[in-house]
């Protein structure tokens, strides 16, 4: 069996080169490569269900695969494609730890903040590239901000976000996140991204 660093580098290669990285990643899940730490978070994602209203595609891993494939289509538009692709793969890694069912509703409150710390530790366990870990962590931390900003919700952290990460990269990841689900409306999501960028530019 490949060692952890070899698997990390292999995953990265497929994230950066494949048109559909979910094919490779799904195979790793099926063969058991994601059963061991620290990759077991992906196995846990496959066992974590989401709200059928917002995620008719089902579990977190299935959603993540859709997001990774969407990100692969737009990674050439990113100024930091390596960070974008890792963030696409890790953006919901906090969900298994925060998932709950309350009054029949699936929730994962604060999965963005919890996931940011997890993503940073995950990246740093394989590389001393702290800049990469910081970028991935920030993208994970703020990937929900598009919803908060366009709806003017109190959870919006626009000033802090702009200090820590390029909001255009957040927009790109957020677009992939919104499109990586079973009921995506591309025209609506493109308009949401436009509003988000416009609001951030006008701050």
ROSE-4610 file (N, C-alpha, C; in Angstrom, 1 decimal, always signed):
// ROSE-4610
residu = [X/X/X/X/X/X/X/X/X/X/X/X/X/X/X/X/X/X/X/X/X/X/X/X/X/X/X/X/X/X/X/X/X/X/X/X/X/X/X/X/X/X/X/X/X/X/X/X/X/X/X/X/X/X/X/X/X/X/X/X/X/X/X/X/X/X/X/X/X/X/X/X/X/X/X/X/X/X/X/X/X/X/X/X/X/X/X/X/X/X/X/X/X/X/X/X/X/X/X/X/X/X/X/X/X/X/X/X/X/X/X/X/X/X/X/X/X/X/X/X/X/X/X/X/X/X/X/X/X/X/X/X/X/X/X/X/X/X/X/X/X/X/X/X/X/X/X/X/X/X/X/X/X/X/X/X/X/X/X/X/X/X/X/X/X/X/X/X/X/X/X/X/X/X/X/X/X/X/X/X/X/X/X/X/X/X/X/X/X/X/X/X/X/X/X/X/X/X/X/X/X/X/X/X/X/X/X/X/X/X/X/X/X/X/X/X/X/X/X/X/X/X/X/X/X/X/X/X/X/X/X/X/X/X/X/X/X/X/X/X/X/X/X/X/X/X/X/X/X/X/X/X/X/X/X/X/X/X/X/X/X/X/X/X/X/X/X/X/X/X/X/X/X/X/X/X/X/X/X/X/X/X/X/X/X/X/X/X/X/X/X/X/X/X/X/X/X/X/X/X/X/X/X/X/X/X/X/X/X/X/X/X/X/X/X/X/X/X/X/X/X/X/X/X/X/X/X/X/X/X/X/X/X/X/X/X/X/X/X/X/X/X/X/X/X/X/X/X/X/X/X/X/X/X/X/X/X/X/X/X/X/X/X/X/X/X/X/X/X/X/X/X/X/X/X/X/X/X/X/X/X/X/X/X/X/X/X/X/X/X/X/X/X/X/X/X/X/X/X/X/X/X/X/X/X/X/X/X/X/X/X/X/X/X/X/X/X/X/X/X/X/X/X/X/X/X/X/X/X/X/X/X/X/X/X/X/X/X/X/X/X/X/X/X/X/X/X/X/X/X/X/X/X/X/X/X/X/X/X/X/X/X/X/X/X/X/X/X/X/X/X/X/X/X/X/X/X/X/X/X/X/X/X/X/X/X/X/X/X/X/X/X/X/X/X/X/X/X/X/X/X/X/X/X/X/X/X/X/X/X/X/X/X/X/X/X/X/X/X/X/X/X/X/X/X/X/X/X/X/X/X/X/X/X/X/X/X/X/X/X/X/X/X/X/X/X/X/X/X/X/X/X/X/X/X/X/X/X/X/X/X/X/X/X/X/X/X/X/X/X/X/X/X/X/X/X/X/X/X/X/X/X/X/X/X/X/X/X/X/X/X/X/X/X/X/X/X/X/X/X/X/X/X/X/X/X/X/X/X]
num = [1/1/1/2/2/2/3/3/3/4/4/4/5/5/5/6/6/6/7/7/7/8/8/8/9/9/9/10/10/10/11/11/11/12/12/12/13/13/13/14/14/14/15/15/15/16/16/16/17/17/17/18/18/18/19/19/19/20/20/20/21/21/21/22/22/22/23/23/23/24/24/24/25/25/25/26/26/26/27/27/27/28/28/28/29/29/29/30/30/30/31/31/31/32/32/32/33/33/33/34/34/34/35/35/35/36/36/36/37/37/37/38/38/38/39/39/39/40/40/40/41/41/41/42/42/42/43/43/43/44/44/44/45/45/45/46/46/46/47/47/47/48/48/48/49/49/49/50/50/50/51/51/51/52/52/52/53/53/53/54/54/54/55/55/55/56/56/56/57/57/57/58/58/58/59/59/59/60/60/60/61/61/61/62/62/62/63/63/63/64/64/64/65/65/65/66/66/66/67/67/67/68/68/68/69/69/69/70/70/70/71/71/71/72/72/72/73/73/73/74/74/74/75/75/75/76/76/76/77/77/77/78/78/78/79/79/79/80/80/80/81/81/81/82/82/82/83/83/83/84/84/84/85/85/85/86/86/86/87/87/87/88/88/88/89/89/89/90/90/90/91/91/91/92/92/92/93/93/93/94/94/94/95/95/95/96/96/96/97/97/97/98/98/98/99/99/99/100/100/100/101/101/101/102/102/102/103/103/103/104/104/104/105/105/105/106/106/106/107/107/107/108/108/108/109/109/109/110/110/110/111/111/111/112/112/112/113/113/113/114/114/114/115/115/115/116/116/116/117/117/117/118/118/118/119/119/119/120/120/120/121/121/121/122/122/122/123/123/123/124/124/124/125/125/125/126/126/126/127/127/127/128/128/128/129/129/129/130/130/130/131/131/131/132/132/132/133/133/133/134/134/134/135/135/135/136/136/136/137/137/137/138/138/138/139/139/139/140/140/140/141/141/141/142/142/142/143/143/143/144/144/144/145/145/145/146/146/146/147/147/147/148/148/148/149/149/149/150/150/150/151/151/151/152/152/152/153/153/153/154/154/154/155/155/155/156/156/156/157/157/157/158/158/158/159/159/159/160/160/160/161/161/161/162/162/162/163/163/163/164/164/164/165/165/165/166/166/166/167/167/167/168/168/168/169/169/169/170/170/170/171/171/171/172/172/172/173/173/173/174/174/174/175/175/175/176/176/176/177/177/177/178/178/178/179/179/179/180/180/180/181/181/181/182/182/182/183/183/183/184/184/184/185/185/185/186/186/186/187/187/187/188/188/188/189/189/189/190/190/190/191/191/191/192/192/192/193/193/193/194/194/194/195/195/195/196/196/196/197/197/197/198/198/198/199/199/199/200/200/200/201/201/201/202/202/202/203/203/203]
x = [+0.8/+0.0/+0.9/+0.5/+1.3/+1.3/+2.4/+2.5/+1.7/+1.6/+0.7/+1.1/+2.4/+2.9/+2.7/+2.9/+2.7/+1.3/+0.4/-1.1/-1.4/-0.9/-1.2/-0.8/+0.5/+1.0/+0.2/-0.2/-1.0/-2.4/-3.0/-4.3/-4.1/-3.0/-2.8/-2.6/-1.9/-1.6/-3.0/-3.9/-5.1/-6.0/-5.9/-6.7/-6.2/-5.0/-4.4/-4.4/-4.6/-4.4/-5.7/-6.5/-7.7/-8.8/-9.6/-10.8/-11.9/-11.8/-12.9/-12.2/-11.6/-10.8/-11.7/-13.0/-13.8/-13.7/-13.3/-13.1/-12.0/-10.9/-9.7/-10.1/-10.7/-11.0/-12.0/-13.0/-14.0/-13.4/-12.4/-11.7/-10.9/-10.3/-9.5/-10.5/-11.7/-12.7/-13.0/-13.3/-13.7/-12.7/-11.4/-10.3/-9.9/-10.4/-10.0/-8.9/-8.3/-7.2/-7.7/-9.0/-9.5/-10.0/-9.6/-10.1/-9.1/-7.9/-6.9/-6.7/-6.2/-5.9/-4.7/-4.6/-5.6/-6.6/-6.6/-7.5/-8.9/-9.0/-10.3/-11.4/-11.1/-12.1/-13.0/-12.4/-13.2/-14.1/-13.7/-14.6/-15.8/-15.4/-16.5/-17.5/-16.9/-17.8/-18.8/-18.4/-19.3/-20.4/-20.2/-21.2/-22.1/-21.8/-22.5/-23.5/-24.8/-25.8/-26.1/-26.8/-27.0/-28.5/-29.0/-30.3/-30.8/-31.8/-32.2/-32.7/-33.1/-33.6/-32.5/-31.4/-30.3/-29.2/-29.2/-28.3/-28.9/-29.7/-30.4/-29.5/-28.2/-27.2/-26.8/-27.1/-26.9/-25.8/-24.9/-23.8/-22.8/-22.0/-21.0/-19.9/-19.5/-18.5/-19.0/-20.2/-20.8/-20.8/-21.2/-21.2/-19.8/-18.9/-17.5/-16.9/-17.3/-16.8/-17.4/-18.6/-19.2/-18.5/-18.2/-17.5/-16.1/-15.4/-14.0/-14.0/-15.0/-15.1/-15.4/-16.3/-16.6/-15.4/-14.6/-13.4/-12.4/-12.3/-11.4/-11.7/-13.0/-13.4/-13.0/-12.8/-12.5/-11.2/-10.4/-9.1/-8.2/-8.3/-7.4/-7.8/-8.9/-9.4/-8.8/-8.2/-7.7/-6.3/-6.0/-4.6/-3.8/-4.5/-3.9/-4.6/-4.4/-5.1/-4.8/-3.6/-3.3/-4.2/-4.2/-5.0/-6.5/-6.9/-8.4/-8.8/-8.0/-8.4/-8.3/-7.3/-7.3/-8.5/-8.8/-10.0/-11.3/-11.4/-12.6/-12.8/-11.6/-11.7/-11.9/-11.5/-11.5/-12.6/-13.3/-14.2/-15.2/-15.7/-16.7/-16.2/-14.8/-14.3/-14.7/-15.3/-15.8/-17.2/-17.8/-19.2/-19.4/-18.6/-18.8/-18.7/-17.8/-17.6/-18.8/-19.5/-20.5/-21.9/-22.1/-23.4/-24.3/-25.5/-26.6/-27.9/-28.9/-30.2/-31.1/-31.7/-32.5/-33.9/-34.9/-36.3/-36.4/-35.7/-35.8/-35.0/-34.2/-33.4/-31.9/-31.3/-29.8/-29.1/-28.2/-27.5/-26.0/-25.2/-23.7/-23.2/-23.7/-23.4/-21.9/-21.3/-19.9/-18.9/-19.4/-18.5/-17.4/-17.7/-16.7/-15.5/-15.8/-14.7/-14.0/-14.7/-14.1/-13.3/-13.8/-13.1/-11.8/-11.8/-10.6/-9.4/-9.6/-8.5/-8.1/-9.1/-8.8/-8.0/-8.4/-7.7/-6.3/-6.0/-4.7/-3.8/-4.3/-3.6/-3.3/-4.3/-4.2/-3.0/-3.1/-2.0/-0.6/-0.6/+0.7/+1.3/+0.5/+0.9/+1.7/+1.7/+2.4/+3.4/+3.4/+4.3/+4.6/+5.7/+6.1/+5.7/+4.9/+4.4/+3.3/+3.6/+2.6/+1.8/+2.3/+1.5/+0.4/+0.6/-0.4/-1.5/-1.0/-2.0/-2.8/-2.2/-2.9/-4.0/-3.6/-4.6/-5.8/-5.5/-6.5/-7.4/-6.8/-7.6/-8.5/-8.0/-8.8/-10.0/-9.7/-10.8/-11.9/-11.5/-12.4/-13.2/-12.5/-13.1/-14.2/-14.0/-14.9/-15.8/-15.8/-16.5/-18.0/-18.5/-20.0/-20.3/-19.3/-19.6/-20.4/-20.4/-21.2/-22.7/-23.2/-24.6/-24.8/-23.8/-24.0/-24.0/-23.1/-22.9/-24.1/-24.5/-25.6/-26.9/-27.1/-28.3/-28.1/-27.0/-26.7/-26.9/-26.5/-26.7/-25.6/-25.9/-24.9/-23.7/-23.7/-22.5/-21.4/-21.8/-20.8/-19.6/-18.4/-17.1/-16.3/-16.9/-16.2/-14.9/-14.7/-13.4/-12.3/-12.6/-11.6/-11.3/-12.3/-12.1/-11.2/-11.4/-10.6/-9.2/-8.9/-7.6/-6.8/-7.6/-7.0/-6.9/-7.8/-7.9/-8.4/-8.1/-8.6/-10.1/-11.0/-12.4/-12.8/-12.0/-12.3/-12.1/-11.1/-10.9/-12.1/-12.6/-13.8/-14.9/-15.1/-16.2/-16.1/-14.9/-14.7/-15.0/-14.5/-14.8/-16.3/-16.9/-18.3/-19.2/-18.8/-19.5/-19.5/-18.3/-18.2/-19.0/-19.0/-19.7/-21.2/-21.7/-23.1/-23.5/-22.6/-22.9/-22.8/-22.0/-21.7/-22.8/-24.1/-25.2/-26.3/-27.2/-28.2/-29.2/-29.4/-30.5/-29.9/-28.7/-28.0/-28.7/-28.8/-29.3/-28.2/-27.6/-26.4/-26.6/-27.7/-28.0/-28.1/-28.8/-28.9/-27.6/-26.8/-25.5/-24.5/-24.6/-23.7/-24.1/-25.4/-25.9/-25.5/-25.6/-25.2/-23.7/-22.9/-21.4/-21.2/-22.0/-21.8/-22.1/-23.2/-23.6/-22.6/-22.1/-21.0/-19.8/-19.3/-18.1/-18.4/-19.5/-19.8/-19.9/-20.5/-20.5/-19.1/-18.3/-16.9/-16.1/-16.3/-15.5/-15.9/-17.1/-17.6/-17.4/-16.8/-16.6/-15.4]
y = [-1.2/+0.0/+1.3/+2.2/+3.5/+4.2/+4.9/+5.6/+6.9/+7.6/+8.8/+9.9/+10.2/+11.3/+10.9/+9.7/+9.3/+9.5/+9.1/+9.2/+10.7/+11.5/+13.0/+13.6/+13.2/+13.8/+13.2/+12.0/+11.4/+12.1/+12.3/+13.1/+14.5/+15.2/+16.5/+16.4/+15.5/+15.3/+15.2/+14.4/+14.2/+15.5/+16.2/+17.4/+18.4/+18.5/+19.5/+19.2/+17.9/+17.4/+16.8/+16.2/+15.5/+16.4/+16.1/+16.8/+16.4/+15.2/+14.6/+13.9/+14.7/+14.0/+13.1/+13.2/+12.3/+10.9/+10.6/+9.2/+8.6/+9.2/+8.7/+8.7/+9.8/+9.9/+8.9/+8.6/+7.6/+6.2/+6.0/+4.7/+4.5/+5.6/+5.5/+5.2/+5.7/+5.4/+4.0/+3.5/+2.1/+1.1/+1.4/+0.5/+0.5/+1.5/+1.5/+2.4/+3.2/+4.1/+5.2/+5.5/+6.6/+6.0/+4.8/+4.3/+4.6/+5.0/+5.3/+6.8/+7.2/+8.6/+9.0/+10.2/+11.3/+11.4/+10.4/+10.4/+9.9/+9.3/+8.8/+9.8/+11.1/+12.2/+12.0/+11.5/+11.3/+10.2/+9.1/+8.0/+8.5/+9.4/+9.9/+10.8/+11.5/+12.3/+11.4/+10.3/+9.4/+8.8/+8.9/+8.4/+9.5/+10.8/+11.9/+12.4/+12.3/+12.8/+14.3/+14.9/+16.3/+16.5/+17.8/+18.1/+17.8/+16.9/+16.6/+17.8/+18.9/+20.1/+20.8/+21.0/+21.7/+20.8/+19.5/+18.6/+17.3/+17.4/+16.1/+15.1/+15.4/+14.5/+13.5/+13.9/+12.9/+13.3/+12.4/+12.5/+13.6/+13.9/+14.9/+14.6/+13.3/+12.9/+13.1/+12.7/+12.8/+14.3/+15.1/+16.6/+17.1/+16.6/+17.1/+16.6/+15.5/+15.0/+15.9/+16.3/+17.2/+18.5/+19.0/+20.3/+20.2/+19.1/+18.9/+18.9/+18.2/+18.2/+19.6/+20.3/+21.7/+22.6/+22.4/+23.2/+22.9/+21.6/+21.3/+22.0/+22.3/+23.0/+24.4/+25.0/+26.5/+26.8/+25.8/+26.0/+26.9/+26.9/+27.8/+29.3/+29.6/+30.9/+31.4/+30.5/+30.8/+31.3/+32.2/+32.7/+31.7/+30.8/+29.8/+28.5/+27.9/+26.6/+25.5/+25.4/+24.4/+24.6/+25.8/+26.1/+25.9/+26.3/+26.2/+24.7/+23.9/+22.5/+21.7/+22.0/+21.4/+22.0/+23.2/+23.8/+23.2/+22.9/+22.2/+20.9/+20.1/+18.8/+18.8/+19.9/+19.9/+20.9/+21.6/+22.7/+22.2/+21.0/+20.5/+19.4/+19.4/+18.4/+18.5/+19.7/+19.9/+19.4/+19.0/+18.5/+17.3/+16.2/+15.0/+15.3/+16.3/+16.6/+17.5/+18.2/+19.1/+18.7/+17.6/+17.2/+16.8/+17.2/+16.8/+16.8/+16.1/+16.2/+16.7/+17.9/+18.6/+18.8/+18.3/+18.4/+17.9/+16.8/+16.2/+16.9/+18.0/+18.7/+18.4/+18.2/+18.0/+19.3/+19.5/+20.7/+20.4/+21.4/+21.3/+22.7/+23.3/+24.6/+24.7/+25.8/+26.1/+25.1/+24.4/+23.4/+24.2/+25.4/+26.2/+26.6/+27.0/+27.4/+26.1/+25.1/+23.8/+23.3/+23.3/+22.7/+23.5/+24.8/+25.6/+25.1/+24.9/+24.3/+22.9/+22.1/+20.8/+20.8/+21.6/+21.7/+22.2/+23.1/+23.6/+22.5/+21.7/+20.6/+19.5/+19.3/+18.2/+18.6/+19.8/+20.2/+20.2/+20.7/+20.8/+19.4/+18.4/+17.1/+16.5/+17.1/+16.6/+17.5/+18.7/+19.7/+20.8/+21.5/+22.6/+23.9/+23.8/+25.0/+25.6/+26.5/+27.1/+28.1/+28.7/+29.6/+28.9/+27.6/+26.8/+26.5/+26.0/+25.7/+26.9/+28.0/+29.3/+29.6/+29.5/+29.8/+28.8/+27.6/+26.5/+26.7/+27.0/+27.2/+28.4/+29.5/+30.7/+30.4/+29.7/+29.4/+28.6/+27.6/+26.8/+27.6/+28.4/+29.3/+30.2/+30.7/+31.7/+31.3/+30.0/+29.5/+29.7/+29.9/+30.2/+31.7/+32.5/+34.0/+34.5/+33.8/+34.3/+34.4/+33.4/+33.4/+34.5/+34.6/+35.6/+37.0/+37.3/+38.6/+39.0/+38.2/+38.6/+38.7/+38.0/+38.2/+39.1/+39.8/+40.8/+40.2/+39.0/+38.3/+38.7/+38.6/+39.0/+38.2/+37.0/+36.1/+36.6/+37.6/+38.1/+38.7/+38.3/+38.8/+39.4/+40.4/+40.9/+41.5/+42.4/+43.1/+42.0/+41.1/+40.1/+39.2/+38.8/+38.0/+38.6/+39.9/+40.6/+40.7/+40.7/+40.8/+39.4/+38.4/+37.0/+36.3/+36.7/+35.9/+36.8/+36.4/+37.1/+36.7/+37.7/+37.4/+36.8/+37.1/+36.5/+35.0/+34.5/+33.1/+32.5/+33.2/+32.8/+32.7/+33.6/+33.6/+32.4/+32.0/+30.9/+29.6/+29.4/+28.2/+28.2/+29.3/+29.4/+29.0/+29.4/+29.0/+27.5/+26.9/+25.5/+24.7/+25.3/+24.7/+24.7/+25.8/+25.9/+25.1/+25.0/+24.2/+22.7/+22.3/+20.9/+20.3/+20.4/+19.8/+19.4/+18.6/+18.0/+19.0/+20.1/+21.0/+22.4/+22.4/+23.7/+24.4/+25.8/+26.7/+27.5/+27.2/+28.0/+29.4/+29.8/+31.3/+32.0/+31.4/+32.0/+32.1/+31.1/+31.1/+32.1/+32.2/+33.2/+34.6/+34.8/+36.1/+36.4/+35.3/+35.5/+35.8/+35.2/+35.5/+37.0/+37.4/+38.8/+39.7/+39.5/+40.4/+40.4/+39.2/+39.1/+39.9/+39.7/+40.4/+41.9/+42.3/+43.8/+44.4/+43.7/+44.2/+44.3/+43.3/+43.3/+44.4/+44.6/+45.7/+47.1/+47.2/+48.5/+48.8/+47.9/+48.1/+49.2]
z = [+0.0/+0.0/+0.0/-0.8/-0.9/+0.5/+0.8/+2.0/+1.9/+3.1/+3.1/+2.2/+2.2/+1.3/-0.1/-0.5/-1.9/-2.3/-1.4/-1.7/-1.8/-0.9/-1.0/-2.3/-2.7/-4.0/-5.2/-5.1/-6.2/-6.3/-5.1/-5.1/-5.8/-5.4/-5.9/-7.4/-7.9/-9.3/-10.1/-9.6/-10.2/-10.1/-8.9/-8.8/-9.8/-10.1/-11.0/-12.5/-12.8/-14.1/-14.7/-13.9/-14.4/-14.8/-15.8/-16.1/-15.2/-14.7/-13.8/-12.6/-11.7/-10.6/-9.7/-9.8/-9.0/-9.3/-10.6/-11.0/-10.1/-10.1/-9.3/-7.8/-7.3/-5.9/-5.4/-6.3/-5.9/-5.9/-6.7/-6.7/-5.4/-5.0/-3.7/-2.6/-2.6/-1.5/-1.6/-2.8/-2.9/-2.6/-2.8/-2.5/-1.1/-0.3/+1.1/+1.5/+0.5/+0.8/+1.7/+1.7/+2.6/+3.9/+4.3/+5.6/+6.7/+6.3/+7.4/+7.5/+8.7/+9.0/+8.2/+7.8/+8.0/+6.9/+5.9/+4.8/+5.1/+6.4/+6.8/+6.8/+6.8/+6.7/+5.5/+4.4/+3.2/+3.3/+4.0/+4.4/+5.2/+6.2/+7.1/+6.3/+5.3/+4.4/+3.7/+3.3/+2.6/+3.4/+4.7/+5.7/+6.3/+5.9/+6.5/+5.5/+5.9/+5.0/+5.2/+4.2/+4.1/+3.9/+4.0/+3.8/+2.4/+2.2/+0.8/+0.1/+0.8/+0.2/-0.5/+0.1/-0.4/-1.1/-0.7/-1.3/-1.7/-2.8/-3.2/-3.7/-3.9/-4.4/-3.3/-2.0/-0.9/+0.0/+0.2/+1.3/+0.9/+1.9/+1.7/+0.7/+0.7/-0.3/-1.7/-2.0/-3.3/-3.7/-2.8/-3.1/-3.4/-2.5/-2.7/-4.0/-4.5/-5.8/-6.9/-6.8/-7.8/-7.8/-6.6/-6.4/-7.0/-6.8/-7.3/-8.8/-9.4/-10.9/-11.4/-10.7/-11.2/-11.1/-10.0/-9.8/-10.9/-11.3/-12.4/-13.7/-13.9/-15.1/-15.1/-14.0/-13.9/-13.3/-13.0/-12.3/-13.0/-14.4/-15.1/-14.9/-14.3/-14.0/-12.7/-11.9/-10.6/-10.6/-9.8/-9.6/-8.7/-8.0/-7.1/-7.4/-8.5/-8.8/-7.8/-7.3/-6.3/-5.1/-4.6/-3.4/-3.6/-4.8/-5.2/-5.2/-5.8/-5.9/-4.6/-3.7/-2.4/-1.6/-1.7/-1.0/-1.5/-2.8/-3.3/-2.7/-2.5/-1.9/-0.4/+0.3/+1.7/+2.3/+1.4/+1.9/+2.9/+2.8/+3.7/+4.7/+4.9/+5.7/+7.2/+7.6/+8.9/+9.1/+8.1/+8.2/+9.1/+8.9/+9.7/+11.2/+11.6/+13.0/+13.5/+12.6/+13.1/+12.7/+12.0/+11.5/+12.6/+12.5/+13.5/+12.8/+13.4/+12.9/+14.0/+13.7/+14.7/+14.2/+14.9/+14.4/+13.0/+12.7/+11.3/+10.3/+10.7/+9.7/+9.9/+8.7/+8.8/+8.9/+9.8/+10.0/+10.1/+9.9/+10.1/+10.4/+11.5/+11.9/+12.2/+11.7/+11.9/+11.2/+10.3/+9.6/+8.8/+8.4/+7.7/+8.7/+9.9/+10.8/+11.3/+11.6/+12.1/+11.0/+9.7/+8.6/+8.3/+8.5/+8.2/+9.0/+10.3/+11.1/+10.7/+10.4/+9.9/+8.6/+7.7/+6.4/+6.6/+7.5/+7.7/+8.3/+9.2/+9.8/+8.8/+7.9/+6.9/+6.0/+5.4/+4.5/+5.1/+6.3/+7.0/+7.4/+7.5/+7.8/+6.6/+5.4/+4.3/+3.7/+4.1/+3.5/+4.5/+4.3/+5.1/+4.4/+3.4/+2.6/+3.4/+4.4/+5.2/+4.4/+3.3/+2.5/+1.9/+1.4/+0.8/+1.8/+3.0/+4.1/+4.5/+4.6/+4.9/+3.9/+2.6/+1.6/+1.5/+1.6/+1.6/+2.8/+4.0/+5.2/+5.1/+4.5/+4.4/+3.4/+2.3/+1.4/+2.0/+2.8/+3.5/+4.5/+5.2/+6.3/+5.7/+4.5/+4.0/+2.8/+2.6/+1.4/+1.5/+2.7/+2.9/+2.8/+2.7/+2.8/+1.6/+0.5/-0.6/-0.2/+0.4/+0.9/+1.9/+2.9/+3.9/+3.4/+2.4/+1.9/+1.0/+0.1/-0.8/-0.1/+1.1/+1.9/+3.0/+3.1/+4.2/+5.5/+5.7/+7.0/+8.0/+9.3/+10.3/+10.4/+9.7/+9.7/+8.7/+7.9/+6.9/+7.6/+7.1/+7.7/+6.6/+5.9/+4.7/+4.9/+5.9/+6.1/+6.4/+7.4/+7.7/+6.5/+5.8/+4.6/+3.6/+3.3/+2.4/+2.8/+4.1/+4.6/+4.5/+4.5/+4.6/+3.3/+2.3/+1.1/+0.0/-1.3/-2.4/-2.6/-2.5/-2.5/-3.9/-4.9/-6.2/-6.2/-5.4/-5.2/-4.4/-3.5/-2.7/-3.7/-4.5/-5.5/-6.4/-6.8/-7.7/-7.0/-5.8/-5.0/-4.6/-4.3/-3.9/-5.1/-6.3/-7.5/-7.7/-7.5/-7.6/-6.6/-5.4/-4.3/-4.6/-5.1/-5.4/-6.6/-7.6/-8.8/-8.5/-7.5/-7.2/-6.4/-6.8/-6.1/-7.1/-6.7/-7.6/-8.2/-7.5/-8.0/-8.4/-8.9/-9.2/-10.3/-10.2/-11.2/-11.6/-12.8/-13.2/-13.3/-14.0/-14.2/-12.8/-11.9/-10.6/-9.8/-9.9/-9.2/-9.8/-11.1/-11.7/-11.3/-11.2/-10.7/-9.3/-8.4/-7.0/-6.9/-7.8/-7.7/-8.2/-9.2/-9.7/-8.5/-7.8/-6.7/-5.6/-5.3/-4.3/-4.6/-5.8/-6.3/-6.3/-6.7/-6.8/-5.4/-4.4/-3.1/-2.5/-2.7/-2.2/-2.8/-4.1/-4.8/-4.3/-3.8/-3.4/-1.9/-1.2/+0.2/+0.3]
